[in-house]
């Protein structure tokens, strides 16, 4: 019976340690936990915030589809993915992925796979707010992100 | 057939509304047909869908390719390439 991933899309921040504890609570079969946290950068002072827009319903559904693939492919014992939306200031958290497995390789790969697919398939969009007050641009999708996903095929 | 369209990011901004219900002409069979049809609805649609090849589409909240048929879709999402994470 494969484990069910924990997926959340929320405006509020998350607590990394609380999420690790929730994932590993009562388990004695987990030998490796890998976490990835994505934060908002200030782009050398040019950025005052990122505005994260998402497709409610589909964002959760797509993250769950990706997570189920990751769990099956790397035989993960647990997978948590939390993505924030709304206005996020530099230094604040945007996304959290936690992958648990018996050994480190599956946990590293599971977390990496989840992030690579999430970036190109989960329906979220970033808009920049600039410190000079000018109206920011929507962030463009990067070819490098597309290639990062392709390497898992 | 009536279908609910939902728009996101700069597609939403250029069209000027987050969602709408439209009546699909019978000739609109595929996602590509839908994008071509929408471009005829006004300059705001023309601006949003100027380069249809970059536009991503989801039917009932699952990604689809442009050659796929719309079928009995209830909700069609239209948006730019995703930039989350």
gemmi code that builds the backbone of each chain (N, CA, C; Angstrom):
import gemmi

chains = {
    "A": [
        ("UNK", (0.861, -1.195, 0.000), (0.000, 0.000, 0.000), (0.894, 1.241, 0.000)),
        ("UNK", (0.930, 2.007, -1.098), (1.792, 3.204, -1.139), (1.270, 4.266, -0.186)),
        ("UNK", (2.166, 5.074, 0.333), (1.768, 6.120, 1.269), (1.059, 7.246, 0.525)),
        ("UNK", (0.217, 7.971, 1.238), (-0.460, 9.133, 0.658), (0.393, 10.363, 0.951)),
        ("UNK", (0.638, 11.189, -0.060), (1.412, 12.402, 0.191), (0.590, 13.420, 0.979)),
        ("UNK", (1.273, 14.308, 1.670), (0.594, 15.436, 2.318), (0.815, 16.663, 1.434)),
        ("UNK", (-0.260, 17.210, 0.916), (-0.184, 18.339, -0.013), (-0.956, 19.512, 0.582)),
        ("UNK", (-0.334, 20.684, 0.616), (-1.070, 21.868, 1.076), (-0.710, 23.083, 0.223)),
        ("UNK", (-1.715, 23.884, -0.089), (-1.521, 25.173, -0.757), (-2.127, 26.201, 0.177)),
        ("UNK", (-1.313, 27.131, 0.651), (-1.772, 28.004, 1.738), (-1.107, 29.366, 1.656)),
        ("UNK", (-1.764, 30.373, 2.262), (-1.191, 31.719, 2.294), (-0.151, 31.833, 3.412)),
        ("UNK", (-0.400, 31.164, 4.516), (0.478, 31.330, 5.677), (1.788, 30.559, 5.530)),
        ("UNK", (2.739, 30.947, 6.364), (4.054, 30.307, 6.367), (3.938, 28.879, 6.911)),
        ("UNK", (5.029, 28.106, 6.758), (5.077, 26.750, 7.302), (6.264, 26.642, 8.242)),
        ("UNK", (6.209, 25.609, 9.100), (7.262, 25.364, 10.073), (7.964, 24.072, 9.686)),
        ("UNK", (9.198, 24.198, 9.221), (9.941, 23.053, 8.700), (10.011, 21.902, 9.705)),
        ("UNK", (10.414, 22.227, 10.939), (10.580, 21.152, 11.921), (9.248, 20.484, 12.261)),
        ("UNK", (8.187, 21.270, 12.358), (6.868, 20.703, 12.658), (6.429, 19.748, 11.547)),
        ("UNK", (6.763, 20.107, 10.295), (6.372, 19.253, 9.166), (7.196, 17.973, 9.129)),
        ("UNK", (8.483, 18.061, 9.456), (9.313, 16.845, 9.530), (8.775, 15.927, 10.630)),
        ("UNK", (8.493, 16.520, 11.778), (7.982, 15.726, 12.907), (6.676, 15.022, 12.534)),
        ("UNK", (5.786, 15.750, 11.854), (4.494, 15.167, 11.470), (4.693, 14.002, 10.504)),
        ("UNK", (5.668, 14.147, 9.614), (5.911, 13.097, 8.617), (6.494, 11.846, 9.262)),
        ("UNK", (7.375, 12.039, 10.221), (8.135, 10.908, 10.776), (7.543, 10.349, 12.072)),
        ("UNK", (6.475, 10.994, 12.550), (5.920, 10.606, 13.847), (5.524, 9.126, 13.905)),
        ("UNK", (6.044, 8.433, 14.923), (5.681, 7.038, 15.136), (6.282, 6.057, 14.151)),
        ("UNK", (7.158, 6.542, 13.269), (7.747, 5.650, 12.250), (9.121, 5.190, 12.714)),
        ("UNK", (9.450, 3.919, 12.430), (10.788, 3.411, 12.734), (11.456, 2.855, 11.484)),
        ("UNK", (10.794, 3.014, 10.336), (11.334, 2.469, 9.086), (12.037, 3.532, 8.246)),
        ("UNK", (11.924, 4.807, 8.645), (12.536, 5.892, 7.864), (14.013, 6.035, 8.242)),
        ("UNK", (14.885, 5.968, 7.226), (16.312, 6.133, 7.485), (16.869, 7.421, 6.935)),
        ("UNK", (16.064, 8.129, 6.121), (16.562, 9.343, 5.480), (15.411, 10.313, 5.254)),
        ("UNK", (15.634, 11.557, 5.630), (14.664, 12.626, 5.358), (15.412, 13.746, 4.658)),
        ("UNK", (14.957, 14.099, 3.447), (15.556, 15.219, 2.716), (14.510, 16.317, 2.614)),
        ("UNK", (14.923, 17.561, 2.933), (13.983, 18.676, 2.805), (14.542, 19.715, 1.831)),
        ("UNK", (13.634, 20.329, 1.099), (13.984, 21.457, 0.252), (13.059, 22.615, 0.609)),
        ("UNK", (13.636, 23.782, 0.847), (12.840, 24.987, 1.072), (13.213, 26.017, 0.016)),
        ("UNK", (12.221, 26.525, -0.686), (12.440, 27.592, -1.659), (12.044, 28.913, -1.037)),
        ("UNK", (12.924, 29.914, -1.143), (12.670, 31.224, -0.540), (12.624, 32.312, -1.607)),
        ("UNK", (12.036, 33.438, -1.231), (11.979, 34.606, -2.111), (13.301, 35.369, -2.009)),
        ("UNK", (13.961, 35.603, -3.168), (15.203, 36.403, -3.212), (14.855, 37.872, -3.444)),
        ("UNK", (15.789, 38.768, -3.085), (15.506, 40.188, -3.350), (16.149, 40.680, -4.650)),
        ("UNK", (16.850, 39.775, -5.367), (17.489, 40.144, -6.645), (18.335, 41.411, -6.483)),
        ("UNK", (19.327, 41.336, -5.591), (20.252, 42.452, -5.310), (19.502, 43.737, -4.941)),
        ("UNK", (18.420, 43.588, -4.197), (17.706, 44.761, -3.709), (16.636, 45.290, -4.641)),
        ("UNK", (16.509, 44.709, -5.833), (15.561, 45.241, -6.820), (14.119, 44.810, -6.548)),
        ("UNK", (13.969, 43.734, -5.783), (12.636, 43.141, -5.615), (12.095, 43.417, -4.215)),
        ("UNK", (10.855, 43.923, -4.137), (10.255, 44.143, -2.820), (9.351, 42.987, -2.404)),
        ("UNK", (8.825, 42.250, -3.377), (7.984, 41.087, -3.070), (7.713, 40.284, -4.335)),
        ("UNK", (7.315, 39.046, -4.134), (6.763, 38.238, -5.222), (5.295, 38.014, -4.909)),
        ("UNK", (4.462, 38.110, -5.938), (3.046, 37.796, -5.784), (2.832, 36.435, -6.453)),
        ("UNK", (2.403, 35.471, -5.659), (2.186, 34.111, -6.166), (0.707, 33.900, -6.449)),
        ("UNK", (0.392, 33.672, -7.714), (-0.988, 33.349, -8.102), (-1.079, 31.853, -8.334)),
        ("UNK", (-2.220, 31.257, -8.044), (-2.371, 29.825, -8.319), (-3.769, 29.520, -8.818)),
        ("UNK", (-3.916, 28.320, -9.349), (-5.200, 27.832, -9.862), (-5.778, 26.963, -8.751)),
        ("UNK", (-6.708, 27.519, -7.938), (-7.221, 26.751, -6.796), (-7.844, 25.429, -7.259)),
        ("UNK", (-7.583, 24.401, -6.531), (-8.096, 23.083, -6.918), (-7.097, 22.354, -7.792)),
        ("UNK", (-6.761, 22.945, -8.945), (-5.799, 22.275, -9.819), (-4.402, 22.257, -9.212)),
        ("UNK", (-4.036, 23.319, -8.483), (-2.693, 23.354, -7.892), (-2.498, 22.155, -6.963)),
        ("UNK", (-3.468, 21.930, -6.085), (-3.394, 20.778, -5.175), (-3.420, 19.471, -5.964)),
        ("UNK", (-4.330, 19.387, -6.950), (-4.484, 18.144, -7.716), (-3.202, 17.801, -8.466)),
        ("UNK", (-2.577, 18.813, -9.078), (-1.358, 18.562, -9.852), (-0.193, 18.195, -8.930)),
        ("UNK", (-0.083, 18.881, -7.788), (0.972, 18.528, -6.829), (0.777, 17.085, -6.343)),
        ("UNK", (-0.472, 16.691, -6.153), (-0.752, 15.322, -5.702), (-0.384, 14.304, -6.791)),
        ("UNK", (-0.681, 14.636, -8.045), (-0.315, 13.728, -9.148), (1.207, 13.549, -9.199)),
        ("UNK", (1.946, 14.637, -9.074), (3.411, 14.570, -9.116), (3.919, 13.775, -7.907)),
        ("UNK", (3.349, 14.041, -6.740), (3.788, 13.368, -5.514), (3.544, 11.855, -5.600)),
        ("UNK", (2.401, 11.471, -6.150), (2.113, 10.039, -6.298), (3.135, 9.371, -7.220)),
        ("UNK", (3.528, 10.067, -8.287), (4.563, 9.541, -9.192), (5.880, 9.364, -8.444)),
        ("UNK", (6.243, 10.366, -7.648), (7.514, 10.327, -6.904), (7.516, 9.186, -5.890)),
        ("UNK", (6.400, 9.018, -5.181), (6.304, 7.951, -4.174), (6.466, 6.590, -4.839)),
        ("UNK", (5.797, 6.392, -5.974), (5.872, 5.101, -6.671), (7.273, 4.862, -7.232)),
        ("UNK", (7.837, 5.893, -7.851), (9.119, 5.715, -8.542), (10.279, 5.466, -7.576)),
        ("UNK", (10.276, 6.159, -6.424), (11.418, 6.057, -5.511), (11.069, 5.290, -4.229)),
        ("UNK", (9.901, 4.645, -4.225), (9.446, 3.867, -3.059), (9.580, 4.689, -1.770)),
        ("UNK", (9.069, 5.918, -1.826), (9.181, 6.790, -0.662), (8.270, 6.317, 0.466)),
        ("UNK", (8.683, 6.593, 1.683), (7.880, 6.259, 2.862), (7.033, 7.445, 3.304)),
        ("UNK", (7.308, 8.614, 2.758), (6.517, 9.797, 3.064), (6.916, 10.935, 2.151)),
        ("UNK", (5.954, 11.800, 1.836), (6.262, 12.954, 0.991), (5.304, 14.094, 1.360)),
        ("UNK", (5.877, 15.227, 1.687), (5.100, 16.422, 2.009), (5.469, 17.515, 1.015)),
        ("UNK", (4.472, 18.191, 0.485), (4.739, 19.337, -0.396), (3.775, 20.460, -0.028)),
        ("UNK", (4.323, 21.607, 0.324), (3.521, 22.765, 0.728), (3.946, 23.948, -0.135)),
        ("UNK", (2.997, 24.606, -0.762), (3.304, 25.766, -1.605), (2.463, 26.937, -1.132)),
        ("UNK", (3.093, 28.087, -0.953), (2.365, 29.275, -0.515), (1.870, 30.087, -1.709)),
        ("UNK", (0.860, 30.934, -1.460), (0.399, 31.873, -2.471), (0.199, 33.231, -1.800)),
        ("UNK", (-0.026, 34.248, -2.638), (-0.173, 35.606, -2.116), (1.151, 36.346, -2.196)),
        ("UNK", (1.241, 37.458, -1.454), (2.426, 38.314, -1.513), (3.481, 37.803, -0.535)),
        ("UNK", (4.679, 37.546, -1.056), (5.757, 36.974, -0.248), (6.981, 37.879, -0.348)),
        ("UNK", (7.506, 38.304, 0.805), (8.631, 39.243, 0.842), (9.962, 38.492, 0.753)),
        ("UNK", (11.017, 39.167, 0.288), (12.343, 38.540, 0.252), (12.714, 37.973, 1.623)),
        ("UNK", (13.263, 36.778, 1.614), (13.624, 36.112, 2.861), (12.553, 35.169, 3.370)),
        ("UNK", (11.322, 35.328, 2.867), (10.238, 34.443, 3.307), (10.208, 33.157, 2.484)),
        ("UNK", (9.576, 32.155, 3.076), (9.432, 30.853, 2.416), (8.380, 30.892, 1.314)),
        ("UNK", (8.644, 30.118, 0.249), (7.648, 29.940, -0.821), (7.155, 28.495, -0.865)),
        ("UNK", (8.097, 27.564, -0.834), (7.727, 26.157, -1.069), (8.547, 25.238, -0.172)),
        ("UNK", (7.917, 24.140, 0.233), (8.600, 23.134, 1.054), (8.318, 21.749, 0.490)),
        ("UNK", (9.374, 20.954, 0.341), (9.229, 19.545, -0.027), (10.020, 18.714, 0.973)),
        ("UNK", (9.389, 17.676, 1.514), (10.071, 16.746, 2.409), (9.861, 15.333, 1.867)),
        ("UNK", (10.953, 14.622, 1.631), (10.860, 13.239, 1.153), (11.521, 12.323, 2.169)),
        ("UNK", (10.829, 11.239, 2.519), (11.361, 10.262, 3.470), (11.464, 8.902, 2.796)),
        ("UNK", (12.573, 8.205, 3.092), (12.814, 6.902, 2.479), (13.694, 6.083, 3.428)),
        ("UNK", (13.863, 4.778, 3.144), (14.767, 3.991, 3.982), (16.216, 4.467, 3.868)),
        ("UNK", (16.619, 4.905, 2.663), (18.017, 5.290, 2.419), (18.095, 6.651, 1.731)),
        ("UNK", (19.291, 7.273, 1.780), (19.406, 8.665, 1.351), (19.154, 8.889, -0.135)),
        ("UNK", (19.600, 7.970, -0.997), (19.505, 8.227, -2.439), (18.047, 8.439, -2.860)),
        ("UNK", (17.158, 7.567, -2.402), (15.734, 7.688, -2.768), (15.144, 8.984, -2.214)),
        ("UNK", (15.576, 9.371, -1.012), (15.039, 10.598, -0.413), (15.512, 11.833, -1.185)),
        ("UNK", (16.828, 11.874, -1.533), (17.339, 12.984, -2.355), (16.608, 13.034, -3.703)),
        ("UNK", (16.548, 11.877, -4.374), (15.931, 11.838, -5.709), (14.444, 12.186, -5.649)),
        ("UNK", (13.759, 11.692, -4.633), (12.324, 11.966, -4.504), (12.046, 13.449, -4.347)),
        ("UNK", (12.852, 14.121, -3.508), (12.663, 15.556, -3.291), (12.994, 16.341, -4.561)),
        ("UNK", (14.075, 15.931, -5.238), (14.507, 16.617, -6.454), (13.474, 16.456, -7.580)),
        ("UNK", (12.977, 15.240, -7.756), (11.942, 14.945, -8.759), (10.696, 15.788, -8.490)),
        ("UNK", (10.270, 15.821, -7.234), (9.066, 16.578, -6.857), (9.224, 18.046, -7.228)),
        ("UNK", (10.389, 18.636, -6.910), (10.605, 20.049, -7.215), (10.699, 20.306, -8.717)),
        ("UNK", (11.415, 19.439, -9.441), (11.584, 19.648, -10.884), (10.239, 19.608, -11.615)),
        ("UNK", (9.367, 18.693, -11.205), (8.044, 18.621, -11.841), (7.134, 19.741, -11.363)),
        ("UNK", (7.233, 20.052, -10.073), (6.377, 21.112, -9.520), (6.614, 22.441, -10.243)),
        ("UNK", (7.884, 22.755, -10.499), (8.209, 24.051, -11.102), (7.611, 24.218, -12.493)),
        ("UNK", (7.516, 23.114, -13.245), (7.061, 23.227, -14.630), (5.612, 22.787, -14.825)),
        ("UNK", (5.010, 22.089, -13.853), (3.659, 21.548, -14.052), (2.613, 22.031, -13.062)),
        ("UNK", (3.016, 22.435, -11.881), (2.003, 22.871, -10.909), (1.598, 24.304, -11.257)),
        ("UNK", (0.284, 24.576, -11.324), (-0.182, 25.888, -11.805), (-0.033, 27.018, -10.783)),
        ("UNK", (1.203, 27.554, -10.744), (1.543, 28.735, -9.951), (2.268, 29.711, -10.868)),
        ("UNK", (2.077, 31.006, -10.622), (2.758, 32.037, -11.412), (3.257, 33.119, -10.469)),
        ("UNK", (4.472, 33.612, -10.758), (5.083, 34.650, -9.918), (5.069, 35.993, -10.644)),
        ("UNK", (4.630, 37.015, -9.916), (4.729, 38.378, -10.433), (5.655, 39.161, -9.519)),
        ("UNK", (6.557, 39.943, -10.119), (7.512, 40.718, -9.333), (6.931, 42.063, -8.909)),
        ("UNK", (7.237, 42.463, -7.687), (6.991, 43.832, -7.249), (8.372, 44.444, -7.030)),
        ("UNK", (8.657, 45.583, -7.662), (9.989, 46.188, -7.627), (10.103, 47.216, -6.514)),
        ("UNK", (11.311, 47.335, -5.960), (11.533, 48.306, -4.875), (11.446, 49.748, -5.378)),
        ("UNK", (11.679, 49.975, -6.689), (11.590, 51.346, -7.211), (10.137, 51.771, -7.463)),
        ("UNK", (9.196, 50.897, -7.098), (7.794, 51.260, -7.210), (7.187, 50.980, -8.572)),
        ("UNK", (8.041, 50.681, -9.568), (7.521, 50.402, -10.900), (6.763, 49.076, -10.875)),
        ("UNK", (5.806, 48.998, -11.789), (5.006, 47.781, -11.832), (5.850, 46.651, -12.388)),
        ("UNK", (5.904, 45.566, -11.647), (6.782, 44.461, -12.007), (6.234, 43.599, -13.120)),
        ("UNK", (7.096, 42.695, -13.573), (6.744, 41.788, -14.655), (6.367, 40.422, -14.089)),
        ("UNK", (5.622, 39.677, -14.884), (5.432, 38.261, -14.582), (6.755, 37.553, -14.868)),
        ("UNK", (7.162, 36.699, -13.977), (8.404, 35.952, -14.159), (8.242, 35.020, -15.362)),
        ("UNK", (9.269, 34.956, -16.216), (9.225, 34.071, -17.386), (9.656, 32.661, -17.002)),
        ("UNK", (9.047, 31.688, -17.661), (9.451, 30.294, -17.453), (10.857, 30.110, -18.006)),
        ("UNK", (11.655, 29.291, -17.343), (13.051, 29.086, -17.749), (13.227, 27.747, -18.464)),
        ("UNK", (14.000, 27.785, -19.566), (14.310, 26.545, -20.276), (15.041, 25.564, -19.365)),
        ("UNK", (15.869, 26.106, -18.463), (16.643, 25.238, -17.561), (15.718, 24.402, -16.676)),
        ("UNK", (14.568, 24.987, -16.293), (13.612, 24.233, -15.473), (12.990, 23.101, -16.286)),
        ("UNK", (12.726, 23.388, -17.557), (12.160, 22.377, -18.458), (13.156, 21.218, -18.628)),
        ("UNK", (14.444, 21.591, -18.792), (15.482, 20.553, -18.961), (15.654, 19.740, -17.686)),
        ("UNK", (15.538, 20.401, -16.529), (15.684, 19.698, -15.254), (14.613, 18.622, -15.126)),
        ("UNK", (13.415, 18.931, -15.625), (12.335, 17.945, -15.562), (12.593, 16.809, -16.561)),
        ("UNK", (13.078, 17.181, -17.762), (13.272, 16.181, -18.814), (14.268, 15.102, -18.421)),
        ("UNK", (15.224, 15.448, -17.544), (16.247, 14.458, -17.211), (15.653, 13.256, -16.451)),
        ("UNK", (14.431, 13.402, -15.926), (13.794, 12.289, -15.198), (13.066, 11.335, -16.123)),
        ("UNK", (12.990, 11.668, -17.407), (12.224, 10.818, -18.335), (12.988, 9.563, -18.688)),
    ],
    "B": [
        ("UNK", (-22.674, 24.076, -26.745), (-22.234, 23.671, -25.410), (-21.663, 24.879, -24.670)),
        ("UNK", (-22.057, 25.021, -23.405), (-21.534, 26.105, -22.578), (-20.393, 25.575, -21.731)),
        ("UNK", (-19.331, 26.366, -21.650), (-18.186, 25.935, -20.856), (-17.666, 27.120, -20.040)),
        ("UNK", (-17.140, 26.813, -18.860), (-16.557, 27.851, -18.010), (-15.068, 27.968, -18.338)),
        ("UNK", (-14.643, 29.179, -18.653), (-13.220, 29.424, -18.908), (-12.632, 30.166, -17.719)),
        ("UNK", (-11.461, 29.735, -17.273), (-10.778, 30.435, -16.174), (-9.383, 30.824, -16.659)),
        ("UNK", (-9.003, 32.068, -16.361), (-7.738, 32.620, -16.847), (-6.820, 32.959, -15.679)),
        ("UNK", (-5.514, 32.840, -15.898), (-4.554, 33.145, -14.847), (-3.391, 33.982, -15.365)),
        ("UNK", (-2.750, 34.674, -14.396), (-1.530, 35.464, -14.623), (-1.743, 36.464, -15.775)),
        ("UNK", (-0.772, 36.584, -16.703), (-0.931, 37.647, -17.707), (-2.028, 37.353, -18.724)),
        ("UNK", (-2.445, 36.122, -18.850), (-3.602, 35.835, -19.706), (-4.843, 36.486, -19.088)),
        ("UNK", (-4.992, 36.331, -17.768), (-6.116, 36.939, -17.042), (-6.074, 38.475, -17.148)),
        ("UNK", (-4.869, 39.040, -16.944), (-4.745, 40.503, -16.981), (-5.076, 41.061, -18.364)),
        ("UNK", (-4.588, 40.379, -19.412), (-4.820, 40.912, -20.763), (-6.277, 40.764, -21.188)),
        ("UNK", (-6.917, 39.639, -20.836), (-8.326, 39.460, -21.189), (-9.196, 40.363, -20.322)),
        ("UNK", (-8.717, 40.637, -19.092), (-9.418, 41.613, -18.250), (-10.474, 41.022, -17.341)),
        ("UNK", (-10.490, 39.699, -17.213), (-11.423, 39.064, -16.267), (-10.869, 37.697, -15.871)),
        ("UNK", (-11.215, 37.247, -14.652), (-10.667, 35.966, -14.189), (-11.385, 34.756, -14.763)),
        ("UNK", (-12.655, 34.904, -15.118), (-13.400, 33.765, -15.653), (-14.642, 34.231, -16.368)),
        ("UNK", (-15.188, 33.356, -17.181), (-16.440, 33.648, -17.882), (-17.015, 32.346, -18.422)),
        ("UNK", (-18.318, 32.370, -18.713), (-18.952, 31.233, -19.361), (-19.169, 31.623, -20.812)),
        ("UNK", (-18.789, 30.735, -21.731), (-19.056, 31.045, -23.137), (-19.737, 29.864, -23.819)),
        ("UNK", (-20.429, 30.182, -24.881), (-21.081, 29.171, -25.706), (-20.084, 28.788, -26.801)),
        ("UNK", (-19.749, 27.520, -26.886), (-18.784, 27.087, -27.889), (-19.478, 26.781, -29.204)),
        ("UNK", (-19.003, 27.359, -30.315), (-19.548, 26.987, -31.620), (-19.277, 25.493, -31.889)),
        ("UNK", (-20.135, 24.853, -32.644), (-19.970, 23.421, -32.926), (-18.644, 23.114, -33.604)),
        ("UNK", (-18.125, 24.088, -34.350), (-16.877, 23.858, -35.088), (-15.659, 23.766, -34.168)),
        ("UNK", (-15.801, 24.184, -32.937), (-14.671, 24.145, -31.997), (-14.579, 22.753, -31.379)),
        ("UNK", (-13.620, 21.960, -31.860), (-13.482, 20.573, -31.393), (-12.268, 20.383, -30.480)),
        ("UNK", (-11.181, 21.051, -30.836), (-9.927, 20.833, -30.109), (-9.534, 22.078, -29.321)),
        ("UNK", (-8.527, 21.914, -28.484), (-7.986, 23.033, -27.724), (-7.484, 24.115, -28.684)),
        ("UNK", (-6.823, 23.682, -29.753), (-6.309, 24.642, -30.747), (-7.457, 25.441, -31.373)),
        ("UNK", (-8.564, 24.743, -31.686), (-9.759, 25.425, -32.234), (-10.272, 26.473, -31.251)),
        ("UNK", (-10.259, 26.108, -29.967), (-10.780, 27.020, -28.935), (-9.935, 28.299, -28.877)),
        ("UNK", (-8.600, 28.131, -28.891), (-7.726, 29.308, -28.807), (-7.914, 30.199, -30.035)),
        ("UNK", (-8.074, 29.578, -31.211), (-8.315, 30.365, -32.432), (-9.636, 31.111, -32.340)),
        ("UNK", (-10.663, 30.423, -31.825), (-11.980, 31.049, -31.685), (-11.913, 32.246, -30.731)),
        ("UNK", (-11.246, 32.059, -29.592), (-11.173, 33.135, -28.594), (-10.497, 34.383, -29.175)),
        ("UNK", (-9.490, 34.153, -30.031), (-8.768, 35.302, -30.612), (-9.670, 36.185, -31.458)),
        ("UNK", (-10.821, 35.646, -31.894), (-11.741, 36.439, -32.721), (-12.700, 37.267, -31.871)),
        ("UNK", (-12.645, 37.123, -30.545), (-13.650, 37.764, -29.687), (-13.322, 39.210, -29.316)),
        ("UNK", (-12.148, 39.687, -29.697), (-11.823, 41.081, -29.377), (-10.335, 41.268, -29.204)),
        ("UNK", (-9.924, 42.537, -29.161), (-8.476, 42.796, -29.137), (-7.831, 42.363, -27.823)),
        ("UNK", (-8.616, 42.336, -26.727), (-8.031, 41.882, -25.466), (-7.681, 40.388, -25.544)),
        ("UNK", (-8.533, 39.619, -26.237), (-8.239, 38.190, -26.422), (-7.054, 38.020, -27.379)),
        ("UNK", (-7.055, 38.852, -28.423), (-5.956, 38.838, -29.401), (-4.625, 39.105, -28.687)),
        ("UNK", (-4.643, 40.071, -27.736), (-3.413, 40.408, -27.007), (-2.971, 39.255, -26.102)),
        ("UNK", (-3.938, 38.594, -25.479), (-3.606, 37.511, -24.548), (-3.104, 36.271, -25.290)),
        ("UNK", (-3.656, 36.039, -26.475), (-3.412, 34.758, -27.165), (-2.631, 34.955, -28.457)),
        ("UNK", (-1.870, 36.058, -28.509), (-1.115, 36.403, -29.715), (-0.187, 35.271, -30.144)),
        ("UNK", (0.441, 34.623, -29.156), (1.334, 33.500, -29.454), (0.749, 32.233, -28.825)),
        ("UNK", (-0.234, 31.628, -29.491), (-0.963, 30.518, -28.857), (-0.068, 29.338, -28.494)),
        ("UNK", (1.075, 29.203, -29.200), (1.939, 28.042, -28.924), (2.527, 28.061, -27.513)),
        ("UNK", (2.600, 29.244, -26.889), (3.146, 29.287, -25.519), (2.051, 29.079, -24.451)),
        ("UNK", (0.804, 29.154, -24.877), (-0.313, 29.080, -23.921), (-0.538, 27.643, -23.452)),
        ("UNK", (-0.731, 27.482, -22.141), (-1.023, 26.162, -21.562), (-2.511, 26.086, -21.258)),
        ("UNK", (-3.037, 24.878, -21.404), (-4.475, 24.679, -21.216), (-4.716, 23.463, -20.333)),
        ("UNK", (-5.695, 23.573, -19.446), (-6.104, 22.441, -18.610), (-7.604, 22.233, -18.765)),
        ("UNK", (-8.001, 20.988, -18.952), (-9.426, 20.654, -19.015), (-9.801, 19.952, -17.720)),
        ("UNK", (-10.818, 20.503, -17.061), (-11.246, 19.981, -15.757), (-10.041, 19.739, -14.848)),
        ("UNK", (-9.136, 20.724, -14.846), (-7.994, 20.797, -13.924), (-6.904, 19.754, -14.199)),
        ("UNK", (-6.832, 19.278, -15.455), (-5.690, 18.434, -15.861), (-5.093, 19.010, -17.137)),
        ("UNK", (-3.738, 19.042, -17.205), (-3.072, 19.573, -18.392), (-3.467, 18.796, -19.646)),
        ("UNK", (-3.643, 19.532, -20.759), (-3.892, 18.878, -22.055), (-3.010, 19.550, -23.113)),
        ("UNK", (-2.774, 18.821, -24.203), (-2.035, 19.364, -25.348), (-3.035, 20.040, -26.291)),
        ("UNK", (-2.499, 20.899, -27.165), (-3.380, 21.666, -28.054), (-4.144, 20.816, -29.063)),
        ("UNK", (-3.609, 19.638, -29.392), (-4.304, 18.806, -30.388), (-5.460, 18.015, -29.765)),
        ("UNK", (-5.575, 18.024, -28.446), (-6.591, 17.194, -27.799), (-7.985, 17.798, -27.938)),
        ("UNK", (-8.991, 16.902, -27.895), (-10.369, 17.371, -28.062), (-10.923, 17.873, -26.727)),
        ("UNK", (-11.861, 18.795, -26.840), (-12.456, 19.398, -25.652), (-13.496, 18.482, -25.022)),
        ("UNK", (-14.182, 17.704, -25.864), (-15.155, 16.740, -25.350), (-16.222, 17.414, -24.513)),
        ("UNK", (-16.510, 16.847, -23.346), (-17.579, 17.392, -22.496), (-16.990, 18.165, -21.322)),
        ("UNK", (-15.942, 18.936, -21.606), (-15.273, 19.709, -20.554), (-16.266, 20.627, -19.843)),
        ("UNK", (-16.128, 20.730, -18.519), (-16.949, 21.666, -17.752), (-16.171, 22.958, -17.511)),
        ("UNK", (-14.847, 22.804, -17.289), (-14.022, 23.971, -16.951), (-12.721, 23.884, -17.737)),
        ("UNK", (-12.368, 24.969, -18.409), (-11.130, 24.993, -19.169), (-10.252, 26.133, -18.635)),
        ("UNK", (-9.067, 25.798, -18.162), (-8.128, 26.785, -17.656), (-7.161, 27.184, -18.764)),
        ("UNK", (-6.907, 28.482, -18.895), (-6.008, 28.992, -19.936), (-4.996, 29.917, -19.262)),
        ("UNK", (-3.702, 29.614, -19.443), (-2.695, 30.332, -18.667), (-1.311, 30.244, -19.313)),
        ("UNK", (-0.383, 31.107, -18.854), (0.989, 31.052, -19.382), (1.760, 29.878, -18.776)),
        ("UNK", (2.980, 29.614, -19.283), (3.831, 28.603, -18.648), (3.990, 28.898, -17.160)),
        ("UNK", (4.062, 27.845, -16.386), (4.045, 27.992, -14.928), (5.415, 28.373, -14.378)),
        ("UNK", (5.409, 29.151, -13.290), (6.661, 29.649, -12.712), (6.643, 29.556, -11.188)),
        ("UNK", (6.066, 28.479, -10.666), (6.034, 28.312, -9.217), (7.333, 27.745, -8.687)),
        ("UNK", (7.277, 27.313, -7.454), (8.435, 26.671, -6.840), (9.394, 27.651, -6.217)),
    ],
}
model = gemmi.Model(1)
for chain_id, residues in chains.items():
    chain = gemmi.Chain(chain_id)
    for i, (resn, *xyz) in enumerate(residues, 1):
        res = gemmi.Residue()
        res.name, res.seqid = resn, gemmi.SeqId(i, " ")
        for name, pos in zip(("N", "CA", "C"), xyz):
            atom = gemmi.Atom()
            atom.name, atom.element = name, gemmi.Element(name[0])
            atom.pos, atom.b_iso = gemmi.Position(*pos), 0.0
            res.add_atom(atom)
        chain.add_residue(res)
    model.add_chain(chain)
structure = gemmi.Structure()
structure.add_model(model)
structure.setup_entities()
